[in-house]
Amino acid sequence: MQNISTPMLVVAGALIETNGSVLLHRRALNAVHGGLWEFPGGKVSVGESPEIALIRELSEELDVVVEESELEPLGFSSGSTEGELEPRALVILFYTCTRWIGAPRCVEGAGIDWFDPARIQTLAMPPLDYPLARQLVAKLASG
């Protein structure tokens, strides 16, 4: 087994409406995995907890305010980065959120949209988002 690097820590969040719809973010067309749908989030900066990083990322990408107490850990996904000269190990910590302040709008990236959970797994997504989608669909199906 090859040890590629110390893992880069990334956070992602599923904003879930009262009707069950889930918000997804479309990656910028000029980015790695450009145009694909993903759960909003990003890298955890040095000195940040994962929750604070996700709150910051949701604010930067969607212009919403989320309280730390509203984030519920759900699962994770791991693999390696793509599109870099030397791939790095990557771990995505995944949270759900059902309460936030503000109407989400696309501040960064190519767009946002709300999807029925059953449709999420059929969307074109970066590889590490598929396990997150399966975890979310299983959670929502179990109530």
C-alpha positions as CSV (number, residue, x, y, z in Angstrom):
1,M,0.0,0.0,0.0
2,Q,1.3,3.4,-1.0
3,N,1.3,6.3,1.5
4,I,0.7,9.4,-0.7
5,S,0.7,12.2,1.9
6,T,-0.8,13.6,5.1
7,P,-4.5,13.9,4.3
8,M,-5.9,17.3,3.3
9,L,-9.1,17.9,5.4
10,V,-12.2,19.2,3.6
11,V,-15.7,19.8,4.8
12,A,-19.0,19.5,3.0
13,G,-22.6,20.3,4.0
14,A,-26.0,19.3,2.8
15,L,-28.5,22.0,3.4
16,I,-31.9,20.3,3.6
17,E,-35.2,22.2,3.2
18,T,-38.3,21.3,5.2
19,N,-39.8,19.6,2.0
20,G,-36.7,17.4,1.9
21,S,-34.9,19.1,-1.1
22,V,-31.1,19.2,-0.9
23,L,-29.0,22.1,-2.1
24,L,-26.1,21.3,-4.4
25,H,-23.4,23.6,-5.7
26,R,-22.1,23.4,-9.3
27,R,-18.3,23.7,-9.6
28,A,-16.8,26.6,-11.6
29,L,-16.3,25.5,-15.2
30,N,-12.6,26.3,-15.1
31,A,-12.0,24.3,-11.9
32,V,-11.0,20.7,-11.4
33,H,-14.2,18.8,-11.9
34,G,-15.6,21.9,-13.5
35,G,-19.4,21.9,-14.0
36,L,-20.0,18.9,-11.8
37,W,-22.5,19.1,-8.9
38,E,-21.1,18.8,-5.3
39,F,-22.1,19.5,-1.7
40,P,-20.9,23.0,-0.8
41,G,-17.8,23.3,1.4
42,G,-14.1,23.4,1.1
43,K,-10.7,23.1,2.8
44,V,-10.2,23.4,6.5
45,S,-7.7,26.2,7.2
46,V,-4.9,25.9,9.8
47,G,-6.4,26.8,13.2
48,E,-10.0,26.1,12.2
49,S,-12.2,23.4,13.5
50,P,-14.2,21.5,10.7
51,E,-17.4,23.1,11.9
52,I,-16.0,26.6,11.8
53,A,-14.5,25.9,8.3
54,L,-17.9,24.7,7.0
55,I,-19.7,27.8,8.5
56,R,-17.1,30.0,6.7
57,E,-17.4,28.1,3.4
58,L,-21.2,28.2,3.4
59,S,-21.1,31.9,4.0
60,E,-18.5,32.5,1.2
61,E,-20.2,30.2,-1.3
62,L,-23.9,30.7,-0.5
63,D,-24.2,33.9,1.5
64,V,-26.0,32.1,4.4
65,V,-25.3,32.2,8.1
66,V,-25.2,28.8,10.0
67,E,-24.8,28.3,13.7
68,E,-22.4,25.6,14.8
69,S,-25.2,23.9,16.8
70,E,-27.2,23.4,13.5
71,L,-24.5,21.2,11.9
72,E,-25.0,17.5,12.4
73,P,-22.1,15.2,11.5
74,L,-23.2,12.5,9.0
75,G,-20.2,10.7,7.6
76,F,-17.1,11.1,5.5
77,S,-15.4,10.2,2.2
78,S,-11.7,9.6,1.5
79,G,-9.5,9.3,-1.5
80,S,-7.0,11.5,-3.3
81,T,-7.0,14.8,-5.0
82,E,-7.2,15.0,-8.8
83,G,-5.8,17.5,-11.2
84,E,-2.5,18.1,-9.3
85,L,1.0,17.1,-10.3
86,E,1.3,15.0,-7.1
87,P,-2.0,13.7,-5.8
88,R,-2.6,14.2,-2.1
89,A,-4.7,12.1,0.3
90,L,-8.1,13.8,0.9
91,V,-10.7,13.3,3.6
92,I,-14.1,15.0,3.4
93,L,-16.1,15.4,6.6
94,F,-19.8,15.6,5.8
95,Y,-22.5,17.4,7.8
96,T,-26.2,18.1,7.4
97,C,-28.0,21.3,8.2
98,T,-31.7,22.1,8.3
99,R,-31.6,25.6,9.7
100,W,-29.8,28.7,8.4
101,I,-30.3,32.4,8.0
102,G,-30.6,33.9,4.5
103,A,-31.7,32.7,1.1
104,P,-28.9,30.6,-0.4
105,R,-27.5,32.2,-3.6
106,C,-24.5,31.3,-5.7
107,V,-21.6,33.6,-4.8
108,E,-18.8,31.3,-6.1
109,G,-19.0,28.6,-8.7
110,A,-21.3,28.0,-11.7
111,G,-24.7,27.8,-9.9
112,I,-26.8,26.1,-7.2
113,D,-30.0,24.2,-7.3
114,W,-32.3,22.2,-5.0
115,F,-32.7,18.5,-5.8
116,D,-35.0,15.7,-4.6
117,P,-32.8,13.3,-2.6
118,A,-33.6,10.4,-5.0
119,R,-32.1,12.3,-7.9
120,I,-28.8,13.3,-6.3
121,Q,-27.0,10.1,-6.9
122,T,-27.8,10.4,-10.7
123,L,-26.1,13.7,-11.1
124,A,-22.6,14.2,-12.5
125,M,-20.5,14.7,-9.3
126,P,-16.8,14.5,-8.3
127,P,-16.0,10.9,-7.3
128,L,-15.7,11.6,-3.6
129,D,-19.2,13.2,-3.5
130,Y,-21.0,9.9,-4.5
131,P,-20.3,8.2,-1.1
132,L,-21.6,11.3,0.6
133,A,-24.7,11.3,-1.5
134,R,-25.3,7.6,-0.6
135,Q,-24.9,8.4,3.1
136,L,-27.3,11.3,2.8
137,V,-30.0,9.3,0.9
138,A,-29.7,6.5,3.5
139,K,-30.2,8.9,6.4
140,L,-33.2,10.7,4.7
141,A,-34.8,7.3,3.9
142,S,-34.5,6.1,7.5
143,G,-36.1,9.3,8.8
